[in-house]
């Protein structure tokens, strides 16, 4: 079983149904541990992953702001989270496909992340259907994949900037979403977000673990490197409040949390 071929097929799938089916099957196969990572074939240059024709992708500033007091506003929130999870499927498989020569545990970790993100998307798609909508009904943006492109040549940078910066924002903002939804009595969406929040901690912890591994491999200081990467690529994404408890559980040190607070205030 060629782990890279499996990952490439998941990324290339264009329909929602095909991507979900391929992702679940590939993750289950890799979980058995019977896969090969020896190949002389270099990964293709990064391009857009396979995607359905909808949702329409627009710059973040063009996305309308909707309150949660209306059914439409709550559906738009669920759709936005579903879009993040759909992108996260491709991001996890690209982490498998793009970075060669890593330990077997690395590929198992990101295949498991892909399996979880697939399940999260399915939960949110089901909730959208209950609300009278489907994935693609609202516009979305391409920010997560844009960071994948920027980090396509370095596993170290990918681990730092996708799981530990962009995806870690979910740890910070989801408690606020839950509080707002509690205020409008949306218990079903809260239930789903609580599952996602709990499981995303393990995904970001995988990013922390492999970021530290890459730093040790390359002989660089992890704290200094993380600070430099945030300054170069991601300072604008750092906004308080920070979910310090969840970030600690996801592998952030006290020094890194202090770094984030200092850089967000700069």
Buried (B, 14 or more C-beta within 10 A) or exposed (E): EBBBBBBBBBBBBEEBEBBBBBBBBBBEBBEEEEBEBEEEEEBEEBEEBBBBEBBEBEEEEEBEEBEBEEEBBBBBBBBBBBBBBBBBBBBBBBBBBBBBEBEEEBBBBBBBBBBBBBBBBBBBBEBBEEBEBBBBBBBBBBBBBEBBBBBBEBBBBBBBBBBBBBBBBBBBEBBEBBEBBEEBEBEBBBEBBEBBBEBBBBBBBBBBBBBBBBBEEEEBEBBEBBBEBBEEBBEEBBEEEBBBEBBBBBBBBEEBBEBBBEBBEE
